[in-house]
Amino acid sequence: MSKIIFSIPINVDVNFLTSVNLGLIYNLQTQNLKCKFFNPISKIENNFFDYTKKILMKFTTIDCIKSLNIEKLDNILKYNDIIDNIIQNFYSSKIKNNIILIEGLIPTCTEQELLFNFNCKIATILNADIIFVTSMLKKNTFEEIKLKINSIFNNFLSKKQLCNSLYIIKKSFHKNNNPFFYCYNLLKKDNIEKKIIKNINSSLLKNNTSFTYIPWGKISTIFKINIIEICQYLNCNIINIINDCKIKSTIFIDNNFINKKCFFEYLIIVSIKNLNFLKYLYKLIINGNLVTAILFTEYKENTFIDNKKIIDDLIHLSIRNKITLLNINLNIWQIYYKLQNFNKNYFPLKDKLLINKIKNYMLKYINKIIFFDNFNKKKHNNYISPYIFKYNIIKQARKLNKCILLPEGNELRIIKAASICANKKIANFILLGKVNEIENLAKINNIILNKRINIVDPDHIRNNYVNFVINMQKYKNIDIHLAQNLLKNNIFLATIMLKLGEVDGLVSGVNHTTADTIRPALQIIKTLPQYSLISSIFFMLLKQGVLIYGDCAVNPNPNAEQLAEIAIQSAKSAILFNIKPKIAMISYATGNSSTGKDVDLVFQATKIVQKQYPNLIIDGPLQYDAAIIEDIGKYKAPNSLVAGQANVIIFPNLNAGNITYKAVQRSSEIISIGPILQGINQPVNDLSRGSSIEDIIYTIVITSIQSSNK
């Protein structure tokens, strides 16, 4: 399994962030490790500077989303689509890698909170180790930097993620300072003697340092921008161009211009109407002062006839002095705002010599012992983020290409969910209902019904199943009229169609009770031979991972044998969805801390499961907090293999289960998929009458996967 590292930038520009990532990858290369580089989203217009592929072409790279409209992050549906696309791109490459390095987005001041949240979201979804790439003020200590970052990211990351984060910190030194690493216990000392510097690596090892400073003084001066790239970016017109003309910065000249005599390696941006400065500039050049490049703004033909001589003289003089000259129609402030994005994201792509210098420079400071050895020592849990779980089950369902029957075909939510699933090639569908009614509803609501959706009028097919009903054991010898009357119930009809193998699964419940869905299933489909009951689970897609709750919808007061059966069914469902089950049997007491009828029942059920399936990891009785919170689990049940790590939670009765699932779902505003029925011969699943379209989609996905497990 690949190690995933996410570099989150804070108050750094693209030059430093890219240099750090180059150094990290070069470090890996020296260790003969395979690395994949991932830039989730390009925020640059038209992907103008896609250094991901150009600089890192020697490494495997993952395609990024080409652009991001920040406003989309405020729209939940669009936000989810962006996340889904990123996950899809992330998993698109099948090449095995030791390390995957992900680069976070660099936010502007106005975007900070939104993009900090977004970066952290991606890091959490992909269960990545985090490196904060940041800068420091003159007198900052590491503790102060860490405290500040923790306060910023406290709302975006868990305490565990923050605790395990590493830091790469940009530091600018005075001329007399030598570049060096600080180690933790020497941080507050201003003067480090040479003999201490020689022992720095051993000090770092002893202190298990989680950060490093990178001196960024002289090295930062080597970043220069090729003027032709600015010209292409702004779509300027060229008056005169000098080959390989490079600048280190831009100067915007307004009416109160600065009295500066040297403009060497600067791009002067000035309005063609600013005659005072143009005259000043002419004098500077005539007197031999070095000027590298000029961009005339508000440059339109025939708009400066009165000043033509002054401008022509300046242009001719500049050409003789080999000065690059550009012009553009935009005004200074329009140029200023456009170049904000350019400056933030520019990196000198084509300068191979510079890139090699940067890689070698960074390698001195990004010490492999500090970073990657620490990462390799860290234990990774079996965390599955809700987004990855959803991505995986959709991918699983697509491969199966099953046909799902939706008996409530005239319900708008059902039509929308079926359309989305069909468009994403998740499944094929039969919708029971009046063809004209469903098609009109779709048309009014701009819903596309593609060829994967087949609408069937139940009135046209009911009589096809009369003989089957008459021959059923439960209804044997009933007359034809009674059989026809039973078949008027669309869920009853749909269940028979499933029984006969005409479809792979059935999803119902937005307009019916759970009993309405389960009763025909019990009568017609029945339980699997090894089970005495049908039970249910919910997939709870929590921030800290995916939990399975059972049974929160079907069995009111199971006895010990039934509770054990529910646990076994839930464990097998977990395995079907690629979750390695760690089962917690929940009670109001942990271990033998209390006794009573209810606690004893949970204890007996646990023993039954352990006897029947000794390889299952199960423990009980456990209190809920001891089951899912690591610290509490270690304290209350130190010898348990489940406490603090449980992902399958079995409640002792329907009262406890239903209350807990509703409380968690509504209080945390999370997605819960279910109830999912288990222990049944063929997949039938019930929807809550308050189901959202997303709930319906994922119930369809789950049903498709269940149908493969006959």
For each residue, the residues with C-beta under 8 A, 3 or more apart:
1: 380
2: 36 96 97 98 99 100
3: 98 99 100 129 375 376
4: 99 100 102 126 127 128 129
5: 24 99 100 101 102 128 129 130 131 375
6: 102 104 119 122 123 126 128 129 130 131
7: 17 20 21 24 101 102 103 104 131 132 133 168
8: 104 116 119 120 123 130 131 132 133
9: 12 17 104 105 106 107 133 134
10: 116 132 133 134 135 149 152
11: 134 135
12: 9 16 17 106 133 134 135 170
13: 16 17 106 343 344
14: 17 18 106 344 345 346 347
15: 18 19 220 223 346 347
16: 12 13 19 20 133 135 170 216 220
17: 7 9 12 13 14 20 21 103 106 133
18: 14 15 21 22 51 55 347
19: 15 16 22 23 219 358 361 362
20: 7 16 17 23 24 133 168 214 362 366
21: 7 17 18 24 25 37 101 103
22: 18 19 25 26 55 56 355 358 359 362
23: 19 20 26 27 358 359 361 362 363 365 366
24: 5 7 20 21 27 28 101 131 362 366 371
25: 21 22 28 29 35 37 56 59 101
26: 22 23 29 30 359 360 362 363
27: 23 24 30 31 363 366 368 371 372
28: 24 25 31 33 35 98 99 101 372
29: 25 26 32 33 35
30: 26 27 363 368
31: 27 28 368 372
32: 29
33: 28 29 98 99 372
34: 60 95 96 97 98 99
35: 25 28 29 59 60 97 98 99 100 101
36: 2 59 60 61 62 93 95 97 99 100 101
37: 21 25 52 56 59 60 61 62 100 101 103
38: 61 62 64 89 90 100 101 102 103
39: 42 52 61 62 64 102 103
40: 64 65 86 89 90 102 103 105 122
41: 64 65 67 68 82 86 105
42: 39 47 50 52 64 65 66 67 68
43: 67 68 105 106 341 345
44: 47 48 49 50 67 341 345
45: 48 67 341
46: 66 67
47: 42 44 50 66 67
48: 44 45 232 233
49: 44 345 346 347 349
50: 42 44 47 53 54 64
51: 18 54 55 56 347 349
52: 37 39 42 55 56 61 64 103
53: 50 56 57 61
54: 50 51 57 349
55: 18 22 51 52 347 349 355
56: 22 25 37 51 52 53 59 61
57: 53 54 61
58:
59: 25 35 36 37 56
60: 34 35 36 37 93 95 97
61: 36 37 38 39 52 53 56 57
62: 36 37 38 39 89 90 92 93
63: 89 92
64: 38 39 40 41 42 50 52 89
65: 40 41 42 68 82 85 86 89
66: 42 46 47
67: 41 42 43 44 45 46 47
68: 41 42 43 65 72 73 82 105
69: 72
70: 73 111 114 115
71: 74 75
72: 68 69 75 78 79 82
73: 68 70 78 79 82 114 118
74: 71 79 114
75: 71 72 78 79
76: 79 80
77: 80 81
78: 72 73 75 81 82
79: 72 73 74 75 76 82 83
80: 76 77 83 84
81: 77 78 84 85
82: 41 65 68 72 73 78 79 85 86
83: 79 80 86 87 121 122 125 387
84: 80 81 87 88 387 391
85: 65 81 82 88 89
86: 40 41 65 82 83 89 90 122
87: 83 84 90 91 125 126 387 388 391
88: 84 85 91 92 391
89: 38 40 62 63 64 65 85 86 92
90: 38 40 62 86 87 100 126
91: 87 88 391
92: 62 63 88 89
93: 36 60 62
94:
95: 34 36 60
96: 2 34
97: 2 34 35 36 60 100
98: 2 3 28 33 34 35
99: 2 3 4 5 28 33 34 35 36 372
100: 2 3 4 5 35 36 37 38 90 97
101: 5 7 21 24 25 28 35 36 37 38
102: 4 5 6 7 38 39 40 122 123 126 128
103: 7 17 21 37 38 39 40 52
104: 6 7 8 9 115 119 122 123
105: 9 40 41 43 68 115 118 119
106: 9 12 13 14 17 43 115 344 345
107: 9 111 112 114 115 116
108: 111 112 340 344
109: 112
110:
111: 70 107 108 114 115
112: 107 108 109 115 116
113: 116 117
114: 70 73 74 107 111 117 118
115: 70 104 105 106 107 111 112 118 119
116: 8 10 107 112 113 119 120 152 153 156
117: 113 114 120 121 155 156
118: 73 105 114 115 121 122
119: 6 8 104 105 115 116 122 123
120: 8 116 117 123 124 153 156 157
121: 83 117 118 124 125 156
122: 6 40 83 86 102 104 118 119 125 126 128
123: 6 8 102 104 119 120 126 128 130 157 161
124: 120 121 127 128 157 158 161 385 543
125: 83 87 121 122 385 387 388
126: 4 6 87 90 102 122 123 385 388
127: 4 124 380 383 385 388
128: 4 5 6 102 122 123 124
129: 3 4 5 6 164 165 166 375 378
130: 5 6 8 123 157 161 164 165 166
131: 5 6 7 8 24 165 166 167 168 371
132: 7 8 10 149 165 166 167 168
133: 7 8 9 10 12 16 17 20 168 170
134: 9 10 11 12 145 149 167 168 169 170
135: 10 11 12 16 169 170 171 216
136: 140 145 169 170 171 213
137: 140
138:
139:
140: 136 137 144 145
141: 144 145 187 188
142: 145 146 167 169 182 184 187 211
143: 146 147 187
144: 140 141 147 148
145: 134 136 140 141 142 148 149 167 169
146: 142 143 149 150 167 211
147: 143 144 150 151
148: 144 145 151 152
149: 10 132 134 145 146 152 153 162 165 167
150: 146 147 153 154 162
151: 147 148 154
152: 10 116 148 149 156
153: 116 120 149 150 156 157 162
154: 150 151 157 162
155: 117
156: 116 117 120 121 152 153
157: 120 123 124 130 153 154 161 162 165
158: 124 161 162 543 544
159: 162 163
160: 163 164
161: 123 124 130 157 158 164 165
162: 149 150 153 154 157 158 159 165
163: 159 160
164: 129 130 160 161 378
165: 129 130 131 132 149 157 161 162 210
166: 129 130 131 132 210 211 370 371 374
167: 131 132 134 142 145 146 149 210 211 212
168: 7 20 131 132 133 134 211 212 214 366
169: 134 135 136 142 145 211 212 213 214
170: 12 16 133 134 135 136 213 214 216
171: 135 136 213 214 215 216
172: 215 216 217 220
173: 177 178 179 215 217
174: 177
175: 217
176:
177: 173 174 215 217
178: 173 197
179: 173 215 217 364 365
180: 192 197 200 215
181: 200 204 212 213 365 367
182: 142 186 187 192 212 213
183: 186 187 200 203 204 207 209
184: 142 187 207 209 211
185: 203 207
186: 182 183 189 192 196 203
187: 141 142 143 182 183 184
188: 141
189: 186 192
190:
191:
192: 180 182 186 189 196 197
193: 196 197
194: 197 198
195: 198 199
196: 186 192 193 199 200 203
197: 178 180 192 193 194 200
198: 194 195
199: 195 196 202 203
200: 180 181 183 196 197 203 204
201: 204 205 367 369
202: 199 205 206
203: 183 185 186 196 199 200 206 207
204: 181 183 200 201 207 209 367 369 370
205: 201 202 208 369
206: 202 203
207: 183 184 185 203 204
208: 205 374
209: 183 184 204 212 370
210: 165 166 167 370 374
211: 142 146 166 167 168 169 184
212: 167 168 169 181 182 209 365 366 367 370
213: 136 169 170 171 181 182 365
214: 20 168 169 170 171 362 365 366
215: 171 172 173 177 179 180 219 365
216: 16 135 170 171 172 219 220
217: 172 173 175 177 179 220 221
218: 221 222
219: 19 215 216 222 358 361
220: 15 16 172 216 217 223
221: 217 218 248
222: 218 219 354 357
223: 15 220 248 348 354
224: 246 247 248 265 348
225: 229 230 246 247 248 346 348
226: 229 230 244 245 246 348 350
227: 230 231 241 242 245 246 247 267 292 293 324 326
228: 231 232 241 245
229: 225 226 232 233 346
230: 225 226 227 233 234 236 247 267 339 342
231: 227 228 234 235 236 238 241 326
232: 48 228 229 235
233: 48 229 230 338 342
234: 230 231 295 328 330 335 338 339
235: 231 232 328
236: 230 231 295 326 327 328
237: 299 326 327 328
238: 231 241 325 326
239: 296 315 319 325 326 327
240: 315 318 319 323 324 325
241: 227 228 231 238 245 324 325
242: 227 245 293 322 323 324
243:
244: 226
245: 226 227 228 241 242 292 293 324
246: 224 225 226 227 265
247: 224 225 227 230 250 265 266 267 292 293
248: 221 223 224 225 265 266
249: 265 266 267
250: 247 266 267 268 269 339 343
251: 258 260 263 266 267 268 269
252: 269 332 335 336
253: 257 268 269 270 271 274 277 332
254: 257 274 332
255: 274 276
256:
257: 253 254 270 274 276 277 280
258: 251
259:
260: 251 263
261: 284 289
262: 289 290
263: 251 260 266 268 284 289 290 291 292
264: 290 291 292
265: 224 246 247 248 249 292
266: 247 248 249 250 251 263 292 293
267: 227 230 247 249 250 251 292 293 294 295
268: 250 251 253 263 281 291 293 294 295
269: 250 251 252 253 295 297 332 335 336
270: 253 257 274 277 278 281 294 295 296 297 332
271: 253 274 296 297 298 331 332
272: 278 296 297 298 299 303 304 307 311 327
273: 298 304 307
274: 253 254 255 257 270 271 277 278
275: 278 279 307 310
276: 255 257 279 280
277: 253 257 270 274 280 281
278: 270 272 274 275 281 282 307 310 311 314
279: 275 276 282 283 310
280: 257 276 277 283 284
281: 268 270 277 278 284 285 291 294 314
282: 278 279 285 286 310 313 314 317
283: 279 280 286 287
284: 261 263 280 281 287 289 291
285: 281 282 288 289 291 314 317 318 321 323
286: 282 283 317
287: 283 284
288: 285
289: 261 262 263 284 285
290: 262 263 264
291: 263 264 268 281 284 285 294 318 321 323
292: 227 245 247 263 264 265 266 267 323 324
293: 227 242 245 247 266 267 268 323 324 325 326
294: 267 268 270 281 291 318 323 324 325 326
295: 234 236 267 268 269 270 326 327 328 335
296: 239 270 271 272 299 325 326 327 328
297: 269 270 271 272 327 328 330 331 332 334 335
298: 271 272 273 303 329 330 331 332
299: 237 272 296 303 327 328 329
300: 303 329
301:
302: 305
303: 272 298 299 300
304: 272 273 307 308 311
305: 302 308
306:
307: 272 273 275 278 304 310 311
308: 304 305 311 312
309: 312 313
310: 275 278 279 282 307 313 314
311: 272 278 304 307 308 314 315
312: 308 309 315 316
313: 282 309 310 316 317
314: 278 281 282 285 310 311 317 318
315: 239 240 311 312 318 319 325
316: 312 313 319 320
317: 282 285 286 313 314 320 321
318: 240 285 291 294 314 315 321 323 325
319: 239 240 315 316 322 323 325
320: 316 317
321: 285 291 317 318
322: 242 319
323: 240 242 285 291 292 293 294 318 319
324: 227 240 241 242 245 292 293 294
325: 238 239 240 241 293 294 296 315 318 319
326: 227 231 236 237 238 239 293 294 295 296
327: 236 237 239 272 295 296 297 299
328: 234 235 236 237 295 296 297 299 335
329: 298 299 300
330: 234 297 298 334 335 338
331: 271 297 298 334 335
332: 252 253 254 269 270 271 297 298 335 336
333: 336 337
334: 297 330 331 337 338
335: 234 252 269 295 297 328 330 331 332 338 339
336: 252 269 332 333 339 340
337: 333 334 340
338: 233 234 330 334 335 341 342
339: 230 234 250 335 336 342 343
340: 108 336 337 343 344
341: 43 44 45 338 344 345
342: 230 233 338 339 345 346
343: 13 250 339 340 346
344: 13 14 106 108 340 341
345: 14 43 44 49 106 341 342
346: 14 15 49 225 229 342 343
347: 14 15 18 49 51 55
348: 223 224 225 226 351 354 355
349: 49 51 54 55
350: 226
351: 348 354 355
352: 355 356
353: 356 357
354: 222 223 348 351 357 358
355: 22 55 348 351 352 358 359
356: 352 353 359 360
357: 222 353 354 360 361
358: 19 22 23 219 354 355 361 362
359: 22 23 26 355 356 362 363
360: 26 356 357 363 364
361: 19 23 219 357 358 364 365
362: 19 20 22 23 24 26 214 358 359 365 366
363: 23 26 27 30 359 360 366
364: 179 360 361
365: 23 179 181 212 213 214 215 361 362
366: 20 23 24 27 168 212 214 362 363 370 371
367: 181 201 204 212 370 371
368: 27 30 31 371 372 373
369: 201 204 205 372 373
370: 166 204 209 210 212 366 367 373 374
371: 24 27 131 166 366 367 368 374 375
372: 27 28 31 33 99 368 369 375 376
373: 368 369 370 376 377
374: 166 208 210 370 371 377 378
375: 3 5 129 371 372 378
376: 3 372 373
377: 373 374
378: 129 164 374 375
379:
380: 1 127 383
381: 645
382: 579 580 647
383: 127 380 544 545
384: 388 389 392 545 546 579
385: 124 125 126 127 388 389 545 546
386: 389 390 541 542 543 545 546 670 671
387: 83 84 87 125 390 391
388: 87 125 126 127 384 385 391 392
389: 384 385 386 392 393 539 541 546 577
390: 386 387 393 394 541 698
391: 84 87 88 91 387 388 394 395
392: 384 388 389 395 396 578
393: 389 390 396 397 577 698 701 702 705
394: 390 391 397 398 424 426 701
395: 391 392 398 399
396: 392 393 399 400 577 701 705
397: 393 394 400 402 426 427 700 701 704 705
398: 394 395 401 424 425 426
399: 395 396
400: 396 397 704 705 707 708
401: 398 425 427 428
402: 397 427 428 504 505 703 704 707 708
403: 427 428 429 430 503 504 505
404: 427 428 429 430 503 504 505 506 507 700 703 704
405: 429 430 432 494 497 498 502 503 505 506 507
406: 409 414 418 429 430 431 432 506 507 508
407: 432 458 490 491 493 494 506 508
408: 411 414 432 433 490 508 509 510 511 512
409: 406 414 415 431 432 433 438 455 456
410: 414 415 433 434 437 438 441
411: 408 414 415 510 511
412: 415 416 441 445
413: 416 417 510 691 692 693 696
414: 406 408 409 410 411 417 418 431 510 696
415: 409 410 411 412 418 419 431 438 441 442 445 447 449
416: 412 413 419 420 445 447 693
417: 413 414 420 421 693 696 697 700
418: 406 414 415 421 422 429 431 449 453 700
419: 415 416 422 423 442 447 448 449 450 453
420: 416 417 423 424 693 697
421: 417 418 424 426 427 429 697 700 701
422: 418 419 425 426 427 428 429 449 450 452 453
423: 419 420 448 450
424: 394 398 420 421
425: 398 401 422 452
426: 394 397 398 421 422 697 700 701 704
427: 397 401 402 403 404 421 422 452 700 701 704
428: 401 402 403 404 422 452 453 454
429: 403 404 405 406 418 421 422 452 453 454
430: 403 404 405 406 454 455 456 497 503
431: 406 409 414 415 418 438 453 454 455 456
432: 405 406 407 408 409 456 457 458 490 493 494
433: 408 409 410 437 438 455 456 457 458
434: 410 437 438 457
435: 438 439 455 457
436: 439 440
437: 410 433 434 440 441
438: 409 410 415 431 433 434 435 441 442 449 455
439: 435 436 442 443 449 455
440: 436 437 443 444
441: 410 412 415 437 438 444 445 447
442: 415 419 438 439 445 447 448 449
443: 439 440 446 447
444: 440 441
445: 412 415 416 441 442
446: 443
447: 415 416 419 441 442 443
448: 419 423 442
449: 415 418 419 422 438 439 442 453 455
450: 419 422 423 453
451:
452: 422 425 427 428 429
453: 418 419 422 428 429 431 449 450
454: 428 429 430 431
455: 409 430 431 433 435 438 439 449
456: 409 430 431 432 433 460 461
457: 432 433 434 435 460 461
458: 407 432 433 461 462 490 493
459: 462
460: 456 457
461: 456 457 458 464 465 493
462: 458 459 465 466 484 487 488 493
463: 466 484 487
464: 461
465: 461 462 468 469 487 493 496 497 500
466: 462 463 469 470 480 483 484 487
467: 470 471
468: 465 471 472 496 500
469: 465 466 472 475 478 483 486 487 496
470: 466 467 475 476 477 478 480 483
471: 467 468 476
472: 468 469 475 476 523 524
473: 476
474: 523
475: 469 470 472 478 482 483 486
476: 470 471 472 473
477: 470
478: 469 470 475 482 483
479: 482 483
480: 466 470 483 484
481: 484 485
482: 475 478 479 485 486
483: 466 469 470 475 478 479 480 486 487
484: 462 463 466 480 481 487 488
485: 481 482 488
486: 469 475 482 483 489 492
487: 462 463 465 466 469 483 484 492 493 496
488: 462 484 485
489: 486 492 493 520
490: 407 408 432 458 493 494
491: 407 494 495 508 512 516 517 520
492: 486 487 489 495 496 520 524
493: 407 432 458 461 462 465 487 489 490 496 497
494: 405 407 432 490 491 497 498 503 506 508
495: 491 492 498 499 506 520 521 523 524 525 684
496: 465 468 469 487 492 493 499 500 524
497: 405 430 465 493 494 500 502 503 506
498: 405 494 495 501 502 503 504 505 506 525 682 684
499: 495 496 524 525 682
500: 465 468 496 497
501: 498
502: 405 497 498
503: 403 404 405 430 494 497 498 506
504: 402 403 404 498 683 703 704 707
505: 402 403 404 405 498 682 683 684 685 703 704 706 707
506: 404 405 406 407 494 495 497 498 503 521 682 683 684 685 703
507: 404 405 406 685 687 696 699 700 703
508: 406 407 408 491 494 512 516 517 684 685 686 687
509: 408 512 513 514 516 517 685 686 687 688 689 691
510: 408 411 413 414 687 688 689 691 696
511: 408 411 689
512: 408 491 508 509 516 517 689
513: 509 516 517 689
514: 509 517 518 553 554 675 686
515: 518 519
516: 491 508 509 512 513 519 520
517: 491 508 509 512 513 514 520 521 684 685 686
518: 514 515 521 522 534 554 677 684 686
519: 515 516 522 523
520: 489 491 492 495 516 517 523 524 525
521: 495 506 517 518 524 525 526 534 677 680 684
522: 518 519 525 526 527 534
523: 472 474 495 519 520 526
524: 472 492 495 496 499 520 521
525: 495 498 499 520 521 522 680 681 682 684
526: 521 522 523 680 681
527: 522 531 532 533 534 679 680 681
528: 531 679 680 681
529:
530:
531: 527 528 534 565 569 679
532: 527 561 562 565
533: 527 554 555 558 562 565 566 679
534: 518 521 522 527 531 554 677 678 679 680
535: 550 551 554 555 565 566 569 570 677 678 679
536: 550 551 552 553 554 674 675 676 677 678 686
537: 548 549 550 551 552 569 570 573 674 675 676 678
538: 548 549 550 552 553 661 672 673 674 675 676
539: 389 546 547 548 577 672 673 674 676 698 702
540: 546 547 548 549 661 664 665 670 672
541: 386 389 390 546 670 671 672 673
542: 386 545 546 547 664 668 670
543: 124 158 386 668 670
544: 158 383 628
545: 383 384 385 386 542 647
546: 384 385 386 389 539 540 541 542 579 647
547: 539 540 542 628 646 647 648 649
548: 537 538 539 540 570 573 574 579 581 647 648 649
549: 537 538 540 552 649 651 657 660 661 674
550: 535 536 537 538 566 567 569 570 648 649 650 651 657 678
551: 535 536 537 554 555 558 566 570 650 651 654 657
552: 536 537 538 549 651 654 657 658 660 661 674 675
553: 514 536 538 654 657 658 674 675 686
554: 514 518 533 534 535 536 551 654 675 677
555: 533 535 551 558 562 566 653 654
556: 653 654 655
557: 653 654
558: 533 551 555 562 563 565 566 652 653
559: 562 563 601
560: 563 564 601 604 605 608
561: 532 564 565 605 608
562: 532 533 555 558 559 565 566
563: 558 559 560 566 567 585 601 602 605 650 652
564: 560 561 567 568 605 606 608 609 612
565: 531 532 533 535 558 561 562 568 569 679
566: 533 535 550 551 555 558 562 563 569 570 650
567: 550 563 564 570 571 583 585 605 606 609 618 648 650
568: 564 565 571 572 609 612 613 616
569: 531 535 537 550 565 566 572 573 678 679
570: 535 537 548 550 551 566 567 573 574 581 583 648 650 678
571: 567 568 574 575 581 583 613 616 618 648
572: 568 569 575 576 678
573: 537 548 569 570 576 577 676 678
574: 548 570 571 577 579 580 581 647 648
575: 571 572 578 579 580 581
576: 572 573 705 706 709
577: 389 393 396 539 573 574 702 705
578: 392 575
579: 382 384 546 548 574 575 647 648
580: 382 574 575 647
581: 548 570 571 574 575 616 617 647 648
582: 617 618 641 642 645 646 647 648
583: 567 570 571 609 616 617 618 619 620 642 646 648 650
584: 618 619 620 622 627 628 642 643 646 648 649 650
585: 563 567 602 605 606 618 619 620 621 622 650 652
586: 602 620 621 622 623 624 627 649 650 651 652 656
587: 590 598 599 602 620 621 622 623 652
588: 594 598 599 623
589: 592 593 594 595 596 599 621 623
590: 587 593 621 622 623 626 636 637 643
591: 621 622 636 637
592: 589 595
593: 589 590 636
594: 588 589 599
595: 589 592 599 600
596: 589 599 600
597: 600 601
598: 587 588 601 602 652
599: 587 588 589 594 595 596 602 603 621
600: 595 596 597 603 604
601: 559 560 563 597 598 604 605 652
602: 563 585 586 587 598 599 605 606 620 621 652
603: 599 600 606 607 620 621
604: 560 600 601 607 608
605: 560 561 563 564 567 585 601 602 608 609 620 650
606: 564 567 585 602 603 609 610 618 619 620 621
607: 603 604 610 611
608: 560 561 564 604 605 611 612
609: 564 567 568 583 605 606 612 613 616 618
610: 606 607 613 614 616 618
611: 607 608 614
612: 564 568 608 609
613: 568 571 609 610 616
614: 610 611
615:
616: 568 571 581 583 609 610 613
617: 581 582 583 641 642
618: 567 571 582 583 584 585 606 609 610 642
619: 583 584 585 606 622 637 640 641 642 643 646
620: 583 584 585 586 587 602 603 605 606 650
621: 585 586 587 589 590 591 599 602 603 606
622: 584 585 586 587 590 591 619 626 627 633 636 637 640 642 643 646
623: 586 587 588 589 590 626 627 636
624: 586 627 628 649 660
625: 628 629 632
626: 590 622 623 629 632 633 636 637 643 644
627: 584 586 622 623 624 633 642 643 644 646 649
628: 544 547 584 624 625 633 644 646 649
629: 625 626 632 633 644
630: 633 634 644 645
631: 634 635 644
632: 625 626 629 635 636 643 644
633: 622 626 627 628 629 630 636 637 640 642 643 644 645
634: 630 631 637 638 643 644
635: 631 632 638
636: 590 591 593 622 623 626 632 633 643
637: 590 591 619 622 626 633 634 640 642 643
638: 634 635 643
639:
640: 619 622 633 637 643 644
641: 582 617 619 645
642: 582 583 584 617 618 619 622 627 633 637 645 646
643: 584 590 619 622 626 627 632 633 634 636 637 638 640 646
644: 626 627 628 629 630 631 632 633 634 640
645: 381 582 630 633 641 642
646: 547 582 583 584 619 622 627 628 642 643 649
647: 382 545 546 547 548 574 579 580 581 582
648: 547 548 550 567 570 571 574 579 581 582 583 584
649: 547 548 549 550 584 586 624 627 628 646
650: 550 551 563 566 567 570 583 584 585 586 605 620
651: 549 550 551 552 586 654 656 657 660
652: 558 563 585 586 587 598 601 602 656
653: 555 556 557 558 656 657
654: 551 552 553 554 555 556 557 651 657 658
655: 556 658 659
656: 586 651 652 653 659 660
657: 549 550 551 552 553 651 653 654 660 661
658: 552 553 654 655 661 662
659: 655 656 662 663
660: 549 552 624 651 656 657 663 664
661: 538 540 549 552 657 658 664 665 672
662: 658 659 665 666
663: 659 660 666 667
664: 540 542 660 661 667 668 670 672
665: 540 661 662 668 670 672
666: 662 663 669
667: 663 664
668: 542 543 664 665
669: 666
670: 386 540 541 542 543 664 665
671: 386 541 694 695 698
672: 538 539 540 541 661 664 665 695
673: 538 539 541 676 695 698 699 702
674: 536 537 538 539 549 552 553 685 699
675: 514 536 537 538 552 553 554 685 686 688
676: 536 537 538 539 573 673 685 699 702 706
677: 518 521 534 535 536 554 680 683 684 685 686
678: 534 535 536 537 550 569 570 572 573
679: 527 528 531 533 534 535 565 569
680: 521 525 526 527 528 534 677 683 684
681: 525 526 527 528
682: 498 499 505 506 525 707 710
683: 504 505 506 677 680 703 706 707
684: 495 498 505 506 508 517 518 521 525 677 680
685: 505 506 507 508 509 517 674 675 676 677 699 702 703 706
686: 508 509 514 517 518 536 553 675 677
687: 507 508 509 510 691 695 696 699
688: 509 510 675 691 695
689: 509 510 511 512 513
690:
691: 413 509 510 687 688 695 696 699
692: 413 695 696
693: 413 416 417 420 696 697
694: 671 697 698
695: 671 672 673 687 688 691 692 698 699
696: 413 414 417 507 510 687 691 692 693 699 700
697: 417 420 421 426 693 694 700 701
698: 390 393 539 671 673 694 695 701 702
699: 507 673 674 676 685 687 691 695 696 702 703
700: 397 404 417 418 421 426 427 507 696 697 703 704
701: 393 394 396 397 421 426 427 697 698 704 705
702: 393 539 577 673 676 685 698 699 705 706
703: 402 404 504 505 506 507 683 685 699 700 706 707
704: 397 400 402 404 426 427 504 505 700 701 707 708
705: 393 396 397 400 576 577 701 702 708 709
706: 505 576 676 683 685 702 703 709
707: 400 402 504 505 682 683 703 704 710
708: 400 402 704 705
709: 576 705 706
710: 682 707
